[in-house]
Amino acid sequence: MSLRLGELAVIVAALLVVLIALPVHGQAAENTIGVIMTGDIPYYQDLHKAFMARLGQIGLMSKTEVIVQKPYPDDISLSNAARKLIATDVDAIVVYGAPAALAVVKERTKIPMVYAAVYEPLTPELKMRSSTGIYVRLSISSLLRYLRSLNQINTLGVVYSSYEEDSVYQFSELTKLAAQYGMKIEGINLKRHQDAVAKLAGRKMDAVLLTGSSIAHMAMGQIIEYAKEKKIPYASFFLSTDTRAIVSLAANPNQQGEKIADKVQKILDGISPDKIRSEAASDVELIFNLKDANALGMKLSMELVTEATRLIK
């Protein structure tokens, strides 16, 4: 019996050593980062993956809890997401897109905010002591020029959402440009991505352009299906490097994810956000889908092809 008790003591001691060596489950992290990622779209997913990967590379993942909020891009949902993170008292809030960034600004919080994928004309509204990030400088007139080279456009369908400030701004820009070219704008205001098919039904358009709306890009599959059926060109602006669009213009999401992770690290190291320079995304992608364009009988001039950063053949 004494032998068995001795063996048991050895086993218990060994187990205690193992348990002490293991990290305590649920142990409080040194840092907490809140993330607001609106819309279930590949662009934001890629941005977030790059952000998380970079956190790992710089040694923050092992000591950081990341809380992700995925609200629908309407005012109430965005506001609720921002308030939840503020109530949690996170060390920094990371946001993707202008609507999410503006929702945080409206809460007047002192928690540092780092933004990505914000359309440059809206950055003045984000200027506060506790924010920094990456903004996107893109020419919507250039995208319209590429689209016009594919087809004679008398009526341009523009998919936007009145819920999203950057999308509304782009719709306004396109309306002004259309007047210069003698084109008519057919505005398709999506408040729910499920409504895309019904909103498109019965419209007569010569091309379709998706603004930088999360809701529009959530409905991208239905919009492209409609355009292919009508044999008209379709383009994506700002929130997609999706090869399904015939023409897309966007800033690389991976580069933005990496850069904002570096800015978050500086904040966690005690540097005030107003001392961390906001900057423009430098890696811009212009993608032409020659395969689908040719299938629809559309030809791109060699001049435009040479401007592309990527060609889908």
C-alpha positions as CSV (number, residue, x, y, z in Angstrom):
1,M,0.0,0.0,0.0
2,S,2.9,2.4,0.8
3,L,4.3,1.7,-2.6
4,R,1.1,2.7,-4.3
5,L,0.9,5.9,-2.3
6,G,4.4,6.8,-3.3
7,E,3.6,6.3,-6.9
8,L,0.5,8.4,-6.6
9,A,2.5,11.2,-5.0
10,V,5.0,11.2,-7.9
11,I,2.1,11.3,-10.4
12,V,0.5,14.2,-8.6
13,A,3.7,16.1,-8.4
14,A,4.3,15.6,-12.2
15,L,0.8,16.9,-13.0
16,L,1.4,20.0,-10.9
17,V,4.6,20.8,-12.8
18,V,2.7,20.4,-16.1
19,L,-0.2,22.6,-15.0
20,I,2.1,25.3,-13.7
21,A,4.0,25.3,-17.1
22,L,0.7,25.7,-19.1
23,P,-0.7,29.2,-19.7
24,V,-3.8,29.9,-17.6
25,H,-6.9,29.7,-19.8
26,G,-8.7,33.1,-19.9
27,Q,-5.7,34.9,-18.5
28,A,-6.2,38.6,-18.9
29,A,-4.4,40.0,-22.0
30,E,-2.1,42.9,-21.7
31,N,-3.9,44.8,-24.5
32,T,-7.4,44.8,-25.9
33,I,-8.1,45.9,-29.5
34,G,-11.6,46.5,-30.8
35,V,-12.3,46.1,-34.5
36,I,-15.4,47.3,-36.4
37,M,-15.6,45.5,-39.8
38,T,-18.8,46.4,-41.7
39,G,-20.3,44.2,-44.3
40,D,-19.4,40.6,-45.1
41,I,-17.2,41.4,-48.1
42,P,-13.9,39.9,-49.2
43,Y,-12.1,43.3,-49.2
44,Y,-12.5,43.9,-45.5
45,Q,-11.8,40.2,-44.8
46,D,-8.5,40.5,-46.6
47,L,-7.7,43.7,-44.8
48,H,-8.4,42.1,-41.4
49,K,-6.4,39.0,-42.2
50,A,-3.4,41.2,-43.1
51,F,-3.9,43.2,-39.9
52,M,-4.0,40.1,-37.7
53,A,-1.0,38.5,-39.5
54,R,1.1,41.6,-38.9
55,L,0.1,41.7,-35.2
56,G,1.6,38.2,-35.0
57,Q,4.8,39.2,-36.8
58,I,5.4,42.1,-34.4
59,G,4.8,40.0,-31.4
60,L,1.4,41.5,-30.3
61,M,-0.9,38.5,-30.8
62,S,0.3,36.5,-27.8
63,K,-0.5,39.3,-25.4
64,T,-3.5,41.0,-27.1
65,E,-7.2,40.2,-27.2
66,V,-8.9,41.3,-30.4
67,I,-12.7,41.9,-30.2
68,V,-14.4,42.0,-33.6
69,Q,-17.7,43.7,-34.2
70,K,-19.4,43.0,-37.6
71,P,-22.4,45.4,-37.7
72,Y,-24.6,45.9,-40.8
73,P,-23.6,49.3,-42.3
74,D,-26.5,51.3,-41.0
75,D,-26.3,54.1,-38.4
76,I,-27.9,52.3,-35.5
77,S,-25.8,49.1,-36.0
78,L,-22.6,51.0,-36.4
79,S,-23.3,53.2,-33.3
80,N,-24.1,50.1,-31.2
81,A,-20.9,48.4,-32.3
82,A,-18.9,51.5,-31.4
83,R,-20.6,51.8,-28.0
84,K,-19.9,48.2,-27.1
85,L,-16.2,48.6,-27.7
86,I,-16.1,51.9,-25.8
87,A,-18.0,50.2,-22.8
88,T,-15.4,47.4,-22.9
89,D,-12.8,50.1,-22.5
90,V,-10.5,48.7,-25.2
91,D,-7.0,50.2,-25.6
92,A,-7.6,51.0,-29.3
93,I,-10.4,50.9,-31.8
94,V,-9.6,49.8,-35.4
95,V,-12.1,50.6,-38.1
96,Y,-12.5,49.6,-41.7
97,G,-14.2,52.2,-43.9
98,A,-15.5,55.7,-43.4
99,P,-19.0,54.8,-42.0
100,A,-17.4,52.9,-39.1
101,A,-14.9,55.6,-38.5
102,L,-17.5,58.3,-38.4
103,A,-19.7,56.2,-36.0
104,V,-16.7,56.2,-33.5
105,V,-16.1,59.9,-33.9
106,K,-19.8,60.7,-33.2
107,E,-19.4,58.9,-29.8
108,R,-16.7,61.5,-28.8
109,T,-14.6,58.9,-27.2
110,K,-11.0,59.5,-26.1
111,I,-10.0,55.9,-27.0
112,P,-7.5,56.0,-29.8
113,M,-8.9,55.1,-33.3
114,V,-6.9,53.7,-36.2
115,Y,-8.7,53.7,-39.5
116,A,-8.2,52.0,-42.9
117,A,-10.0,52.1,-46.3
118,V,-11.4,55.7,-45.7
119,Y,-12.1,57.7,-48.9
120,E,-9.8,60.7,-48.8
121,P,-12.5,63.5,-49.1
122,L,-14.0,62.3,-45.8
123,T,-10.8,62.4,-43.8
124,P,-11.4,66.0,-42.5
125,E,-14.3,64.7,-40.5
126,L,-12.0,62.3,-38.7
127,K,-9.4,64.8,-37.6
128,M,-9.3,64.6,-33.8
129,R,-6.4,64.1,-31.4
130,S,-7.1,60.4,-30.9
131,S,-7.2,59.2,-34.5
132,T,-4.8,58.2,-37.2
133,G,-4.8,55.8,-40.1
134,I,-4.7,55.0,-43.8
135,Y,-6.9,56.9,-46.3
136,V,-7.5,56.0,-49.9
137,R,-6.9,58.5,-52.7
138,L,-8.6,57.3,-55.9
139,S,-10.0,59.0,-59.0
140,I,-13.5,58.0,-59.8
141,S,-13.3,60.0,-63.0
142,S,-10.6,57.6,-64.2
143,L,-12.8,54.6,-63.5
144,L,-15.6,56.2,-65.4
145,R,-13.2,56.9,-68.3
146,Y,-12.2,53.2,-68.4
147,L,-15.9,52.2,-68.3
148,R,-16.8,54.6,-71.1
149,S,-14.2,53.1,-73.4
150,L,-16.0,49.7,-73.3
151,N,-19.4,50.9,-74.3
152,Q,-21.4,54.0,-75.4
153,I,-23.0,55.1,-72.2
154,N,-26.2,57.2,-72.3
155,T,-27.5,55.9,-68.9
156,L,-25.1,54.9,-66.2
157,G,-26.5,52.8,-63.3
158,V,-24.7,53.7,-60.0
159,V,-25.2,51.4,-57.1
160,Y,-24.8,53.2,-53.8
161,S,-26.2,53.3,-50.2
162,S,-27.6,56.4,-48.5
163,Y,-26.5,54.7,-45.2
164,E,-22.8,55.1,-46.1
165,E,-21.3,58.5,-46.3
166,D,-18.4,57.7,-48.7
167,S,-20.8,56.0,-51.1
168,V,-23.1,59.0,-51.1
169,Y,-20.1,61.3,-51.8
170,Q,-19.0,59.1,-54.7
171,F,-22.6,59.1,-56.1
172,S,-22.5,62.9,-56.0
173,E,-19.2,63.0,-57.8
174,L,-20.5,60.7,-60.5
175,T,-23.6,62.8,-60.9
176,K,-21.5,65.9,-61.6
177,L,-19.2,64.0,-64.0
178,A,-22.2,62.5,-65.9
179,A,-23.5,66.0,-66.6
180,Q,-20.2,66.9,-68.2
181,Y,-20.4,63.9,-70.5
182,G,-24.1,64.3,-71.3
183,M,-25.0,61.1,-69.5
184,K,-28.0,60.3,-67.4
185,I,-27.4,58.7,-63.9
186,E,-29.7,56.0,-62.7
187,G,-29.2,55.9,-59.0
188,I,-29.8,52.5,-57.3
189,N,-29.9,53.1,-53.5
190,L,-29.5,49.9,-51.6
191,K,-30.4,49.9,-48.0
192,R,-30.3,46.1,-47.8
193,H,-28.2,43.9,-50.1
194,Q,-31.0,41.4,-50.4
195,D,-33.0,44.1,-52.4
196,A,-30.5,44.2,-55.3
197,V,-32.5,42.1,-57.7
198,A,-35.7,43.9,-57.1
199,K,-34.0,47.3,-57.4
200,L,-32.4,46.4,-60.7
201,A,-35.4,44.9,-62.3
202,G,-36.9,46.8,-65.3
203,R,-34.1,49.3,-65.5
204,K,-32.5,50.2,-68.8
205,M,-28.8,51.1,-68.4
206,D,-25.7,51.0,-70.6
207,A,-23.3,50.2,-67.7
208,V,-23.3,49.6,-64.0
209,L,-20.8,51.0,-61.5
210,L,-20.6,50.0,-57.8
211,T,-19.5,52.8,-55.5
212,G,-17.5,52.0,-52.3
213,S,-20.6,50.8,-50.5
214,S,-20.3,47.7,-48.3
215,I,-24.0,46.9,-49.0
216,A,-23.4,47.3,-52.8
217,H,-20.5,44.9,-52.6
218,M,-22.4,42.4,-50.5
219,A,-24.8,42.3,-53.5
220,M,-22.0,42.1,-56.1
221,G,-22.9,38.7,-57.3
222,Q,-26.5,39.6,-58.1
223,I,-25.4,42.9,-59.8
224,I,-22.8,41.1,-62.0
225,E,-25.4,38.5,-63.0
226,Y,-27.8,41.3,-64.0
227,A,-25.1,43.1,-66.0
228,K,-24.1,39.9,-67.9
229,E,-27.7,39.1,-68.7
230,K,-28.1,42.6,-70.2
231,K,-24.6,42.4,-71.8
232,I,-23.4,45.7,-70.3
233,P,-20.1,46.5,-68.7
234,Y,-19.8,46.6,-64.9
235,A,-17.2,48.2,-62.7
236,S,-16.2,48.3,-59.0
237,F,-14.8,51.3,-57.2
238,F,-12.9,51.4,-53.9
239,L,-13.9,48.3,-52.1
240,S,-13.0,45.4,-54.4
241,T,-10.1,43.8,-56.1
242,D,-12.6,41.2,-57.2
243,T,-11.6,39.7,-60.5
244,R,-15.3,39.2,-61.4
245,A,-15.7,42.9,-62.2
246,I,-14.7,43.9,-65.8
247,V,-12.9,47.0,-64.3
248,S,-12.1,47.6,-60.7
249,L,-10.0,50.3,-59.0
250,A,-9.0,49.9,-55.4
251,A,-6.2,50.3,-52.9
252,N,-4.5,47.0,-51.9
253,P,-6.2,45.8,-48.6
254,N,-3.2,43.8,-47.5
255,Q,-0.9,46.8,-47.4
256,Q,-3.4,48.8,-45.4
257,G,-3.8,46.0,-42.9
258,E,-0.1,45.8,-42.3
259,K,0.3,49.6,-41.9
260,I,-2.5,50.0,-39.4
261,A,-1.1,47.2,-37.3
262,D,2.2,49.1,-37.1
263,K,0.3,52.2,-36.0
264,V,-1.6,50.2,-33.3
265,Q,1.7,49.0,-32.0
266,K,2.9,52.6,-31.6
267,I,-0.2,53.5,-29.7
268,L,0.1,50.6,-27.4
269,D,3.7,51.7,-26.8
270,G,2.4,55.0,-25.5
271,I,2.7,57.2,-28.5
272,S,-0.3,59.6,-28.9
273,P,-2.2,59.1,-32.2
274,D,-1.8,62.8,-33.1
275,K,1.9,62.1,-33.2
276,I,1.4,59.2,-35.7
277,R,1.1,60.5,-39.3
278,S,-2.0,59.5,-41.3
279,E,-1.0,58.5,-44.8
280,A,-2.4,57.6,-48.2
281,A,-2.5,54.0,-49.3
282,S,0.3,53.8,-52.0
283,D,-0.5,50.4,-53.6
284,V,-3.4,51.0,-56.0
285,E,-4.7,48.2,-58.2
286,L,-6.4,48.7,-61.5
287,I,-7.7,45.4,-62.7
288,F,-9.2,44.6,-66.1
289,N,-11.1,41.3,-66.7
290,L,-10.4,40.7,-70.3
291,K,-11.9,37.3,-70.2
292,D,-15.4,38.5,-69.4
293,A,-15.1,41.7,-71.5
294,N,-14.3,39.6,-74.5
295,A,-17.1,37.2,-73.8
296,L,-19.5,40.2,-73.8
297,G,-18.0,41.4,-77.1
298,M,-16.2,44.4,-75.5
299,K,-12.6,45.4,-76.5
300,L,-10.2,47.4,-74.4
301,S,-7.8,49.7,-76.2
302,M,-4.1,48.9,-75.8
303,E,-3.6,52.3,-74.1
304,L,-5.9,51.3,-71.3
305,V,-4.5,47.8,-71.0
306,T,-1.1,49.1,-70.4
307,E,-2.4,51.2,-67.5
308,A,-3.6,48.0,-65.7
309,T,-1.7,46.6,-62.8
310,R,-3.4,43.2,-63.3
311,L,-5.1,41.6,-66.3
312,I,-7.5,38.6,-66.1
313,K,-7.2,36.6,-69.3
